[in-house]
Amino acid sequence: MGYKAFEDFYRESEIKHLVLHQHGDYLVSPPFCTDKCKDYNRFMFYKDGKFDFLDLDLPAATSKFNGICSIGDSIWTIPYGIFDNFHTILQIKNKQPIYHAIDKPGKGQFYSLASDGAQGFSFPLGYEDTAFAIHIKDDKVALHDFNTYGHRKMHMGTVYCNGRFWSPPRGDTEGYINVVSFDGTDIVTYPVEFKQKHILRKYTDFIVRGNMLYALPFGQNGHLDQVLIVDTDTNTYRLQQIDIPVFFKKFNCGILVDDTIIALPYGDKSQSTSNYGLVYNCDTDKSKTFNLDGKLNFGGKYRFRSGISFENNAVFFPSGSPAIPLIVLDKEGNIIHSRYYRDYVLGRPIEYQGRAWTVAYEIQTKKQFLFALGCDFVAEFIPIL
């Protein structure tokens, strides 16, 4: 299969589950739902080889839930709804659903949800009309107004670090430059003085290391070549220059292995130069790039956008793109394993019981599996029953 936009899978496939989360001893998954199964409404629990499902009462919607976390004894997941007006926050407590309605407009609302264990928070992505953030604490939901100033798709990832929730500037409109934080009461904005303010989708996520935050450059329409580094003790930032060849949409996922961030390219389908990975040392700020061309024969848009630190390596999953392999790299950027799973769409991985797990969708049969990758890089496919 050649390059295929994940939005095409939204339209053409029947992916019921895509997101995994560990809650206690369980692996759990909320209904995701692509367009052809948008009325699917089952919450999945998995433990010791057995599946349980909880039936939900939710309106039909595409990509219902994407951000998920545990807060106290509850599982919480918040609305994404890329194409639909879907406005329900779901709490699962003692395997029973509790529904929290949002009386505000929006589509493509929230991509991620961070937690410190006692509270959760999400800054808005917002494809359309989403102008609020979500704060969850003591089994209650509070909505905090978030002034968009006319911008769209401002924040993708939310992380917790040093007593606050943080997000770097993404932005689908020109000139969005704000790092934002939330301390449990107030949202605070920290503008970043970029020389290239015109570049869209500057950064996607922060990587947490101690009390420091690192965001790798993405850059949809320009050569963004600076790592954004935020010191959460001093509330200061700096932009660290990296020497990297010119290509757009650089990195949508970076993996921290000890003191080093490893990243593989996301890339633009219209460019043949998006084949460079990055090794960045957080202690020294030294970085190097490595060329995948010749090692792996695929080009254009690579679309590496999810991964995990596993067995002291960086494991990158080909989420949404069966045309690229699963790749394992050591902290020097050397490929130590790669394998194609061309018949499957894979989700984002998590570590559970000594293996890296995700959800797999078999394209031809429309069947779904749990995919469990061992430390020997052998994968087991467990049918979701």
FIPA-323720 format. One record per atom (N, C-alpha, C, CB): residue in one letter; x, y, z. Coordinates in steps of 0.1 Angstrom, whole numbers, plus 2048, in hexadecimal, padded with zeros to 3 digits. Each point is the difference from the previous one (the first is absolute). Glycine has a CB too. Example, Ala and Ser with C-alpha at 12.3 -4.5 7.8 and 13.67 -1.06 7.14 Angstrom:
2
a8847C784E;a7F780C800;a80980C800;a7ED7F480C;s80F8177ED;s80980B800;s7F880B808;s80C7FA7EA;
***
This chain:
385
m8087F4800;m7F880C800;m80980C800;m7ED7F480C;g8108167EB;g80780D800;g7FB80980B;g8047FD7E8;y80080F817;y7FC80A80A;y7F1802801;y81680C7FD;k7E57F480E;k7F1801802;k7FE80980C;k7FB7EA7F6;a7FE821809;a7FD80980B;a7F87F980A;a8028147F1;f8007EF81C;f7F87F980A;f7F28047FF;f8137FF80F;e7EA80D7EC;e7F28057FE;e7F97F67F7;e807818804;d8007E27F2;d7FA7F67F7;d7FB7F4808;d80E8087ED;f7FA7F481D;f7FB7F5809;f7F4804808;f8187F8801;y7E7815803;y7F4804807;y7F47FE7F7;y80D81180C;r7F47F17E7;r7F57FF7F7;r7FD7F27FB;r8058177F9;e8057E1806;e7FF7F37F9;e8007F4809;e80B80B7ED;s7FA7F681F;s8027F4808;s7F580080B;s8198007FB;e7E87F580D;e7F77FE80B;e8087FD80D;e7EE7F77F1;i81A814813;i8087FE80B;i7F880480D;i8158057F2;k7E97F2816;k7F780280C;k80980480C;k7EF7EF7F8;h81D80B809;h80980480B;h80D8047FB;h7F47F080F;l81381A7F6;l80D8047FC;l80980580C;l7F68077EA;v8047FD821;v80780580B;v8017F680B;v7F88177FA;l8147E880C;l8027F780C;l80480880C;l8067ED7F0;h7F680E81C;h80580680C;h8007F680B;h7F68167F9;q8147EA810;q8007F780C;q7F980780B;q8157F57F8;h7E180480E;h7FA80580D;h8017F480A;h7F08107F3;g8187F2817;g8027F5809;g8077F47F9;g7EC80880E;d80E7ED7F3;d8057F47FA;d7FA7FD7F2;d8037F6816;y7F48137E6;y7F97FF7F3;y8068087F5;y7EC7FB80D;l8138007E6;l8018087F5;l7F28047FC;l8167F47F8;v7E8818805;v7F28057FC;v8018087F3;v7F9800819;s7FB8007E1;s8008087F3;s7F18057FE;s8127F27F6;p7ED81B809;p7F38067FD;p7FC7FE7F1;p804811812;p7F07F17EA;p7FC7FF7F2;p80780C7F9;p7EA7F5805;f81D8087F0;f80580A7F8;f7F78037F4;f8177F9806;c7E77FE7F1;c7F58007F6;c8048097F4;c7EF7FD812;t8137FC7E3;t8018077F3;t7F38027FA;t8177F67FC;d7E88107F8;d7F38057FB;d7F67F47FE;d80C8137F5;k7F87E2807;k7F77F57FD;k7FB7F880C;k80C7FE7EA;c7FA805822;c7FB7FA80C;c7FE80A80B;c80C7EB7F9;k7EF821803;k80080B80A;k7F57FE80B;k80880F7ED;d7F07E7811;d7F67FD80B;d8057F580A;d7EE8077EF;y81E7F580F;y8067F6809;y80280680E;y80B7F47ED;n7F180581D;n7FF80580E;n8047F680B;n7EE8107F8;r81E7EB807;r8047F680A;r80E804805;r7F37EE7F5;f80E811818;f80D803807;f8067F3804;f7F8815809;m8157E97F3;m8077F3801;m8097FF80D;m7FF7FE7E7;f8007F781F;f80A7FC80B;f8077F37FD;f7F180C811;y81C7F47F1;y8077F47FE;y80A7FD80B;y7FF8047E7;k8017EF81E;k8087FC80B;k8027F17FF;k7F981380E;d8137E87F3;d8037F2801;d7F97F87F5;d802802819;g7FF8037DB;g7FB7F97F4;g7F18017FE;g8137F1803;k7E6816805;k7F18017FF;k7FC80E7FE;k7FE7ED80F;f7F78147E8;f7FA80D7FD;f7F3802807;f80C7FF7EA;d7F180D81A;d7F3804805;d7FC80D7F9;d8037F4817;f7F080D7E6;f7FB80C7F9;f7F5807808;f8077F67EA;l7F9817816;l7F6808807;l7F88077F5;l80E802816;d7E57FC7E9;d7F88087F6;d7FD80E805;d7F67EA7F9;l80C81F7FE;l7FF80F803;l7F48057F9;l818802803;d7E3809802;d7F58087FA;d80580D7FB;d7EF7F580F;l81680B7E4;l80680C7FA;l7FB8037F2;l8147FC80E;p7EB8107EE;p7FC8037F2;p80A7FB7F6;p7F3813808;a8097EA7EC;a8097FC7F6;a80A80B7FD;a7EF7F17F6;a81E80C808;a80A80A7FD;a80C7F97FB;a7F7810811;t8117F67E6;t80D7FB7FB;t80B80580A;t7F78007E8;s8127F781B;s80B803809;s7FB80580D;s80F8047ED;k7E97F581A;k7FA80480D;k80A80580A;k7ED7F07FC;f81C807807;f80A80380B;f80E7FD7FC;f7EE7FA811;n81B80F7F3;n80E7FE7FD;n80980180D;n7FC8087E8;g80180381F;g80780280D;g7FA7F980B;g8078167F8;i8017E3810;i7FB7F780B;i80B80080B;i7F27F27F0;c80980D81D;c80980080B;c7F97FA80C;c80D8147F8;s7FA7E8812;s7FA7FC80D;s80280B80A;s8057E87FC;i7F081B80B;i80080A80B;i7F97F980C;i7FF8147F0;g8097EA81B;g7FB7F980B;g7FC7F27FC;g7F881580A;d7FC7E77F9;d7FB7F27FC;d7F88007F3;d8007FB819;s8008107E0;s7F88017F4;s8088017F3;s7EE80B80E;i80D7F17E7;i8058027F3;i7F880B7FA;i8077E87FD;w8008227FD;w7FA80B7F9;w8048017F2;w7FF80D816;t7F87F67E1;t8048027F2;t7F780C7FB;t8077E77FD;i7FF8217FA;i7FA80D7FC;i7FE8007F1;i80B80C814;p7EB7FC7E8;p7FC8007F2;p80A8057F6;p7E9802808;y8187F67ED;y8088057F5;y7F78047F5;y8137F0806;g7E68067F4;g7F58037F6;g8048097F5;g7F17FF813;i8187FB7E4;i8068087F5;i7F68057F6;i8147F2803;f7E18077FA;f7F68047F7;f7F3805806;f80B7F17EF;d7F280C81D;d7F3801806;d80080880D;d7FB7EA7F6;n7F981C80D;n7FE80780C;n7FE7F580B;n7F68157F4;f8147E7813;f8007F680A;f80580680D;f8047ED7EF;h7F381481B;h80380880C;h7FE7F980D;h7F98137F2;t80D7E180F;t7FE7F880C;t80E7FC806;t7EA7F77F8;i81880C814;i80C7FB808;i7FB7F4807;i80B817803;l7FD7DE7FB;l7FC7F3806;l8097FD80C;l7F87F87E9;q802804822;q8067FB80C;q7FC7F2802;q80181780B;i8087E07F7;i7FD7F2804;i8057FE80E;i8027F87E8;k7F5805821;k8037FE80E;k7FA7F2804;k800819805;n8087DE800;n7FB7F3804;n7F97F97F5;n7FE808817;k8087FA7DD;k7FB7FA7F3;k7F28057FD;k80E7EC804;q7EE820800;q7F38067FD;q80280D7FA;q7F57F4813;p8048107E2;p80280C7F9;p7F980C808;p8027F37EA;i804818816;i7FA80D804;i80380A7F5;i8047FB819;y7F180C7E3;y8018097F4;y80080E805;y7F57EF7F1;h81481980A;h80180E803;h7FE8087F3;h8107FC814;a7E580B7EB;a7FD8077F3;a80780E800;a7EA7F47FF;i81B80F7F5;i80680D7FE;i7F68097F8;i8187F6800;d7E5815805;d7F68097F9;d80880B7F9;d7EE7FB812;k81B8017E5;k8088097F8;k8027FA7F3;k80B80A814;p7F77FE7E1;p8027FB7F3;p80E7FC7FD;p7EE80F7F8;g8147E97FD;g80D7FD7FC;g8017F27F9;g80880E812;k8027F17E5;k8037F37F9;k80F7FE801;k7EC8027F1;g8187F180F;g80E7FE801;g80680680D;g8027FF7E7;q7F77FF824;q80280880C;q80D7FE807;q7E8801802;f81A7F3804;f80B7FD809;f8087F47FC;f7F380B813;y81A7F67EB;y8087F57FB;y8067F880B;y80580D7EC;s7FF7FA81F;s8077F880B;s7FB80580E;s8147FE7F1;l7EE7FA819;l7FC80280D;l80B7FC80A;l7E87FD7FA;a81D80C80E;a80B7FE809;a7FB7FF80E;a81080B7F1;s7F77EE818;s7FC7FE80E;s80C7FF809;s7EB7F57F8;d813810814;d80A7FE80B;d7FB7F5809;d8088187FE;g7ED7E17FF;g7FA7F6808;g7F4805808;g8167F6801;a7EA817803;a7F5806808;a7F88097F7;a80E7FE815;q7F78077E0;q7F88097F8;q8057FE7F1;q7FD811813;g7FA7F37E4;g8047FF7F2;g7FD80D7F9;g7FB7E8800;f80C81B7F5;f7FE80C7F9;f8037FE7F1;f80680D815;s7F37FB7E3;s8038007F1;s7FE80E7FA;s7F97E87FF;f81181D7FA;f7FF80C7F8;f7F97FC7F3;f81580A80A;p7E37FF7F0;p7F97FC7F4;p8088007F4;p7ED80A80A;l8107EC7ED;l8048007F2;l7F78087F8;l80A7E9802;g7EA8127FC;g7F58087FA;g8018027F1;g7FF80B816;y7FB7EC7E2;y7FF8027F2;y7F680C7FD;y8057E77FC;e7F181980C;e7F580A7FF;e7FB80580D;e7FA7F77EA;d80681581A;d7F880780A;d8047FC80E;d7EE8017F0;t81C7F7813;t8037FC80E;t80980B806;t7FF7E77FA;a7FB81F810;a80680B807;a8007FE80F;a7FA8107ED;f80A7E4818;f8007FE80E;f8097F4803;f7E9808802;a81C7F780A;a8097F5804;a7F87F880B;a81580D7FB;i7EF7E6807;i7F97F7809;i8087FE80C;i7F47F57ED;h80780C81F;h8077FD80D;h7F77F6808;h80C817801;i7F97DE802;i7F97F6808;i8067FE80D;i7FA7F47EA;k7FE80C821;k8057FE80D;k7F47FD80A;k8148107FC;d7EF7E780D;d7F57FC80A;d7F47FC7F9;d80A810810;d7F77E87E5;d7F47FB7F9;d7F880B7F9;d8007ED810;k80581F7EF;k7F980B7FA;k8088057F4;k7F5806816;v8038007E0;v8068067F5;v7FE80F800;v7FC7EB7F3;a80F81D80B;a80080E7FF;a8058047F2;a803803819;l7F68067E1;l8048057F2;l80680E802;l7EE7F37F5;h81E80F805;h80780D802;h8008077F2;h80E7F7813;d7ED8157EC;d8008077F3;d80E8027FB;d7EC80C807;f8167F27EC;f80D8017FA;f7FF8097F4;f8067E8808;n7FF8247F8;n7FE8097F6;n8097FC7F3;n7FC812811;t7FD7EC7E4;t8077FB7F4;t80680C7F8;t7F17EC800;y80A820802;y80580B7F8;y7FF7FD7F1;y80F807813;g7E77F17EA;g7FE7FD7F1;g8097F57FB;g7FA8177FD;h80E7E280C;h8097F57FB;h7F97F3801;h81480D808;r7F17E97F0;r7FA7F3800;r80B7F5803;r7EF8087EF;k80C7ED816;k8097F5803;k80D804807;k7F77F47EC;m80781281F;m80B807807;m8097F6808;m7F2814801;h8077E2805;h8087F7809;h7FC7F17FE;h802813811;m8087E57ED;m7FE7F27FE;m8037F880C;m8068037E8;g8067FE81E;g8037F880B;g80080880D;g80E7F27F2;t7ED808819;t80180580E;t8087F7808;t7E980C7FD;v8207F980B;v8087F8809;v80080680E;v80F7F87EE;y7F480081C;y80180480E;y80F801804;y7E97F6806;c81B815800;c80E802804;c80180A80B;c8087FA7E9;n7FE802822;n80480A80B;n7F4808805;n8168027F6;g7DF7F680D;g7F4806806;g7F68077F6;g80E803814;r7F57FD7DF;r7F88077F7;r7FE7F77F3;r807817809;f7EF7ED7F0;f7FD7FA7F3;f80580A7F5;f7EC7F3809;w81A8077EC;w8078087F6;w7FD7FC7F2;w812804811;s7EF8057E6;s7FF7FD7F2;s80880A7F7;s7E97F6804;p81E8057F2;p80780A7F7;p7F78057F5;p8157F3804;p7EF8187F5;p7F78057F5;p8017F77F4;p804817808;r7F07E67F3;r7FE7F97F3;r7FB80A7F6;r7FB7EA80C;g7F88187F3;g7FB80A7F8;g7FE7FD7F1;g80A80F810;d7EA7F17EB;d7FD7FF7F2;d7FE80D7F9;d7F67EA805;t80D821802;t7FF80D7FB;t80D808803;t7E6800802;e81D8097F5;e80D807801;e80180880D;e8018017E7;g80A7FF820;g80380880B;g7FD7FB80E;g7FC8127F0;y7FF7E1811;y7FE7FB80D;y80D7FC807;y7E97F87F9;i81A80E812;i80E7FE806;i8007FD80F;i8078107EF;n7ED7EC817;n7FF7FF80F;n8037F2805;n7F08137FF;v81A7EC80B;v8007F5809;v7F680480B;v8197FA7FB;v7DF7FC80A;v7F680280A;v8027F680B;v7F08097EF;s80C7FC81D;s8007F780C;s7F4802808;s819801801;f7E47F5807;f7F4801809;f8047FA80E;f7F07FE7ED;d80E80A81E;d8057FC80D;d7F57FA809;d8118117FE;g7E37EC7FC;g7F57FC808;g7F680B802;g80E7F080B;t7F681C7F2;t7F780C802;t8008087F3;t803800819;d8098047E3;d80180A7F5;d8087FB7F4;d7FE812811;i7FE7F27E3;i8077FE7F4;i80A80C7FE;i7ED7F27F6;v82080B808;v80A80A7FE;v8067FE7F2;v805802819;t7FD8097E0;t8068007F3;t80E805800;t7E98037F6;y8207F6802;y80E8047FF;y8038017F1;y8067F5816;p7F98177E4;p8038027F2;p80F7FD7FD;p7EE8117FE;v8147E87F6;v80D7FD7FC;v8048097F4;v7FD7E8808;e80E81E7F8;e8048097F5;e8077F87F5;e803813811;f7F57E87E6;f8057F97F4;f80480A7F5;f7F17EC806;k8198127F3;k8048087F5;k7F67FC7F4;k818802808;q7E47F27F8;q7F77FB7F5;q7F27FE805;q8147F57F4;k7E581680F;k7F37FF805;k7F67FB7F6;k80681280F;h7FD7EE7E4;h7F77FC7F6;h7FE7F17FF;h8068147F4;i8047E5812;i7FF7F17FF;i7F57FA808;i8198007FD;l7DF7F87FD;l7F47FA807;l8047F2806;l7F180C7F0;r8077F081A;r8027F3807;r80F7FF804;r7EE7F57F2;k816815817;k80E801804;k8047F3808;k7FE819800;y7FB7E480A;y8037F4809;y7F37F9803;y81480C80A;t7EE7E77FA;t7F47F8803;t7FF7FC80F;t8017F77E9;d80B80581D;d8007FB80E;d80C805807;d7F37EC7F9;f80C814814;f80C801809;f8047F2804;f7F9817808;i8157E87F9;i8067F4806;i80580480E;i8067F67E9;v7F6803821;v80380480E;v80D7F9804;v7E7803806;r822804800;r80C7FB806;r80380780C;r80A7F97EA;g7F3802822;g80280780C;g7F680C800;g8187F9803;n7ED813800;n7F880C7FF;n8028087F4;n801801818;m8057F87DE;m8028067F3;m7F77FA7F5;m818805806;l7E48047F1;l7F77FC7F5;l8078027F3;l7EC80580D;y8137F27EA;y8068017F2;y7F57FD7F6;y8177F8809;a7E98117ED;a7F77FE7F4;a8088007F4;a7ED80B80C;l8127EB7EC;l8077FF7F3;l7F98077F5;l8097EA807;p7FE81C7EF;p7F98077F6;p7F87F87F7;p813810801;f7E17F47FB;f7F87FA7F6;f8008097F4;f7F17F5811;g8078167EE;g8018097F6;g7FA7FC7F3;g81480880A;q7DF7FC7F4;q7F97FB7F4;q8048067F3;q7ED7FC80F;n8178117F1;n8028087F4;n80D807800;n7E88027FE;g8227F9809;g80D807800;g80A7F7808;g7F58167FF;h8187EF800;h80B7F8806;h80280580E;h80B7FD7E9;l7EE7FD820;l80180380F;l80B7F7805;l7E8807802;d8237FF803;d80C7F8804;d80480480E;d8077FE7E8;q7F0803821;q80380380E;q7F87F880A;q8068177F9;v8017E3811;v7F97F980B;v7FC80B80A;v80E7EB7FC;l7E5814808;l7FB80980A;l8027FA80E;l7EF80A7F0;i8187FD819;i8047FA80D;i7FA80980A;i8157F57F8;v7E3806812;v7FA80880A;v8057FB80E;v7EC8047F1;d819805817;d8047FE80E;d7F4803809;d8198057FB;t7E07F180A;t7F4802808;t80380680E;t7F57EE7F3;d817812811;d80480680D;d80180F7FF;d80C7EB806;t7F981A7EF;t80280E7FE;t7F68067F6;t8187FD805;n7DF7FB7F5;n7F78057F6;n8068077F4;n7EF802813;t81D7F97E9;t8078067F5;t8017F57F5;t80D810810;y7F67F57E4;y8027F77F5;y80C8047F8;y7E77FD7FF;r81E7FA7F9;r80A8037F6;r7FD7F87F3;r811806812;l7F57FF7E3;l7FE7F97F3;l80E7FB7FC;l7EC80E7F9;q8167E4807;q80D7FA7FE;q8017FC7F1;q8017F8817;q80880E7E2;q8027FE7F2;q8057F17FD;q8048197FC;i7F67E17FA;i8057F37FC;i8048007F1;i7F27F4812;d8188057EA;d8048007F2;d7F97F47FA;d81780A805;i7DF7F97F3;i7F87F57F9;i7FD8047F2;i7F77F9817;p8097FE7E0;p7FC8047F2;p7F28057FF;p80F7EF7F8;v7EE8187FE;v7F38077FE;v7F67F67FC;v80B8157F9;f7EB7EA80F;f7F37F97FC;f7F5804809;f80D7EC7F6;f7E7813806;f7F5805808;f7FA7F4808;f7FB8127EF;k7FD7F281B;k7FA7F6809;k80A7F6805;k7EB8027F3;k81E804815;k80C7F8804;k7FD7F580A;k80D8147FD;f7EF7EF810;f7FF7F680A;f7F2802808;f8197FF802;n7E07F67FE;n7F3800807;n8017F780C;n7F48047EB;c8177F6817;c8027F780C;c80F7FF803;c7EB7F37FA;g819810812;g80D7FE805;g8007F780C;g8078167F7;i8037E180A;i8007F680B;i80D803809;i7F47EF7F2;l80A81381B;l80B802809;l8057F3805;l7F6816807;v8177E77F6;v8077F4805;v80C805808;v7F97F27EC;d80680D821;d80A80580A;d8018107FE;d80D7EA7FF;d7FE81A7FC;d80380F7FE;d7FE8047F2;d80F7FF813;t7EC7F97E4;t7FF8027F2;t7F27FF7FA;t8187F77FF;i7E58127F8;i7F38007F9;i8037FA7F2;i7F681480E;i8037E27EE;i8017FA7F3;i7F38047F8;i80F7ED809;a7F28167EB;a7F48047F8;a8027FB7F2;a7FB81480E;l7F97E77EC;l8007FD7F2;l7F68097F9;l8057E8805;p7FD81A7EE;p7F980B7F9;p7F17FC7FD;p8158067F5;y7E380580C;y7F27FF7FC;y8008027F1;y7F7808816;g80D8047E5;g8038027F2;g7F38057F8;g8127EF802;d7F18177F3;d7F68057F7;d7FF7F77F3;d803817809;k7F27E57F3;k7FE7F77F5;k8058067F3;k7ED7F680B;s8148187F4;s8048067F4;s80F8027FF;s7EA80C800;q81E7F080B;q80E802800;q8077F2801;q7FD81680B;s80E7E97EE;s8087F3800;s80B80180A;s7F97FC7E8;t80880F81F;t80C802809;t7FD7FD80F;t8098117EF;s7EB7EB814;s7FC7FE80E;s8047F3805;s7EC80F7FD;n8217EE803;n8057F3804;n80B80080A;n7FA7F97EA;y80581281F;y80B80280A;y7FA7FE80E;y80C80F7F0;g7FB7E9818;g7FD7FF80E;g809809808;g7F87E87FD;l805819810;l807809809;l8047F980D;l7F48137F6;v8197EF80E;v8057FC80E;v80380D807;v8097E97F8;y7F181A813;y80280C808;y8047FD80E;y7F080D7F1;n81B7F8814;n8047FD80E;n7FC80C808;n8147F37F9;c7E480A811;c7FA80B808;c80A80780A;c7EA7F47FF;d821804804;d80A806809;d80A8097F9;d7FE7EB80E;t8058127E6;t80A8077F9;t7FA8097F5;t8107EE805;d7E48107F7;d7F98077F5;d8067FC7F3;d7FB81380F;k80E7E47F0;k8067FB7F4;k7F67F77F9;k817802809;s7E97FF7E9;s7F67F87F9;s8077FB7F3;s7EC80D809;k80E7E97F1;k8057FB7F3;k7F47FB7F9;k8177FA808;t7E98067EB;t7F67FA7F8;t8057F37F9;t7F58177FC;f8027E0800;f8047F47F9;f7F67FE7F5;f80A7F6814;n7FB8057E1;n7F87FF7F3;n7FA7F27FF;n80F8117F5;l7E47EE80A;l7FA7F37FF;l8007FB7F2;l7F1806812;d8128037E4;d8007FC7F2;d80B7F67FE;d7F78167F9;g8057DF800;g80A7F57FD;g7FF7F580A;g80F8117F6;k7EE7F3817;k7FD7F680A;k7F27FA7FF;k81180B80F;l7E67FE7EE;l7F27FC7FF;l7FB8067F3;l7FC7FE819;n7FE7FB7DE;n7FC8057F3;n7F2804800;n8117F17F6;f7ED81A810;f7F38077FF;f80280F800;f7F47EC80B;g80381B7EF;g80380F7FF;g7F4808802;g8137FB7F1;g7EE81280C;g7F5809801;g7FC80280F;g7F87F87EA;k7FC805819;k7FB80280E;k8027F4808;k7F08117F7;y8197F0813;y8037F4808;y7F57FD80B;y8198057FC;r7E380680A;r7F57FF809;r8037F880D;r7F18037ED;f81B7FF818;f8037FA80D;f7FA80A80B;f8157F37F8;r7E180980F;r7FA80A809;r7FD7FA80E;r7F680B7EC;s80E7E9816;s7FF7FA80E;s80B7F7803;s7E78037FE;g81C7FC80F;g80B7F7804;g8017FF80F;g80C8067EB;i7FE7F2819;i8017FD80E;i80F7FD803;i7E87F8801;s81C80C80B;s80D7FB805;s7FE7F2806;s808818805;f7FF7DE7F6;f7FD7F2804;f80E7F97FF;f7E88017F7;e81B7F9815;e80D7F8801;e80C8097FC;e7F37EB7FB;n80C821809;n80B80A7FE;n8028037F1;n80B7F8815;n7EB8067E3;n8008047F2;n7F48097FD;n80C7EA7FA;a7F581C7FB;a7F48077FB;a7F97F87F5;a80B816805;v7E87E77FE;v7F87F87F7;v7F68087F9;v8047EB80E;f7FC8177E5;f7F78087F9;f7F67F77F8;f8128127FE;f7E17F1805;f7F57F97F9;f7FB8087F4;f7FA7F5817;p8038047DF;p7FB8067F3;p7F1803801;p8127F47F3;s7EA815817;s7F2802802;s7F98067F4;s805803818;g7F17F67E3;g7F88057F5;g8077FF7F3;g7F781080F;s8157E97F0;s8077FF7F3;s8067F27FE;s805819801;p7F37DE7FA;p8057F27FE;p80C8007F6;p7EA7F7805;a8198147F4;a80A7FF7F6;a80E802806;a7F08097F0;i8117FA81D;i80D801807;i8017F680B;i8018197FA;p80C7E4809;p8027F580A;p80080580E;p80D7F47EF;l7F180381A;l80380280E;l810800801;l7EA7F5809;i81B8157FE;i80F802801;i80480180E;i80080B7E9;v80B7EE81B;v80680180D;v80E8067FE;v7F37EC809;l81081E7FF;l80D8077FF;l80780080E;l7F880E7ED;d8157F1814;d80780280C;d80280F802;d80C7EA7FE;k7FA81B80D;k80080E803;k80A8077F8;k7FA7FB817;e80E7FE7E0;e8098067F7;e7F98027F2;e8147F680C;g7E08057F3;g7F98027F3;g8027F47F7;g802818803;n8047DD802;n8027F57F7;n7F47F7800;n818800805;i7E47FC7EF;i7F47F77FF;i8047F2804;i7F680E7ED;i8047EC81D;i8037F3804;i7F57F67FD;i80D80A812;h7E87FB7E9;h7F57F77FC;h7F68087F8;h8037F1814;s7F88097E1;s7F58067F9;s7F77F57F9;s80E8157FC;r7E57ED804;r7F87F67FA;r7F38077FB;r8097EE80E;y7F280E7E6;y7F48057FB;y7F47F8805;y80C8087EB;y7E97FF818;y7F37F9802;y7F68067F7;y8067FC819;r7FC8017DA;r7F98077F5;r7F17FE800;r8147FD7F3;d7E77F8814;d7F27FD800;d7F880780B;d8067EA7F6;y80181E812;y7FA80580D;y802810801;y8047EA80B;v7F281C7FB;v80180D806;v8037FF80F;v7F080A7EE;l81B7FC817;l8037FF80E;l7FE80D807;l8117EE7FA;g7EB811813;g7FE80C808;g80D804807;g7E87FA803;r81680E808;r80C805808;r8037F580A;r7FA8197FC;p8127E5807;p8047F5809;p80180580F;p80C7F57EE;i7F280181B;i80380280E;i8077F4805;i7EC80F803;e81C7F2808;e8067F4806;e7F77FA80B;e81780A7FB;y7E87E9804;y7F77F9809;y8057F2802;y7EC80E7F9;q8177EE813;q8047F3804;q80C7FB7F7;q7E97FB807;g82180F7F8;g80D7FC7F9;g8008007F1;g8047F4814;r7F08107E6;r8008017F2;r7FA80D7FB;r7FD7E77FF;a80681D7F5;a7FA80C7FA;a7F37FC7F8;a81780B7FE;w7DE7FB807;w7F37FC7FB;w7FA80C7F8;w7FC7F0813;t7FC80C7E3;t7F78097F9;t7F47F97FA;t81480F7FB;v7E37F87FE;v7F57FA7FA;v8037FF7F1;v7F080A811;a80D7EB7E9;a8027FD7F2;a7F37FE7F8;a8177F7805;y7E780F7F0;y7F57FE7F7;y8047FA7F3;y7F481480A;e8077E07F3;e8047F97F4;e7F78057F5;e8077EB80C;i7FF81B7EA;i7FA8087F6;i7F67F77F7;i81480F7FF;q7F07E67FD;q7F77F87F7;q7F57F9807;q8147FC7F2;t7EF7FE81A;t7F57F9807;t7F8809809;t80E7EC800;k7F7820804;k7F9809809;k8007FB80E;k7F28087ED;k8167EE816;k8017FB80E;k80A809808;k7FB7E87F7;q803818816;q809807809;q8077F780A;q7F18147FE;f81B7F0805;f8097F8809;f80780980A;f8037EF7EE;l80180B81D;l80A806808;l80D7FB7FB;l7F2802814;f8188087EA;f80D7FD7FB;f80A80180B;f7F98087E8;a80E7EE81B;a80980080C;a80E7FC7FB;a7EE7FA810;l81B8107F1;l80E7FE7FB;l8097FD80C;l7FC8107ED;g80B7E5812;g8097FC80B;g80E8067FF;g7F37EB801;c815813809;c80E805800;c8087FA7F5;c7FE804818;d7FE7F17E2;d8077F97F5;d7FA8067F3;d8047EB80D;f7F381F7F3;f7FA8067F5;f7F77F77F8;f81380F7FF;v7E97E6807;v7F67F77FA;v7F2805805;v8107EC7FF;a7E78157F8;a7F2805803;a7F67F5801;a8068157F4;e7F17EC815;e7F57F7802;e7F38087FC;e80C7F2812;f7EB8087E6;f7F48067FD;f7F57F9808;f8088067E9;i7F180181F;i7F57FA809;i7F38057FB;i80F7FF814;p7E87F87E6;p7F38057FB;p7F880780B;p8017ED7EF;i7F981E80D;i7F780780A;i7F27F97FE;i80D8177FF;l7EF7E280B;l7F47F87FF;l7F4808806;l80D7EB801;
***
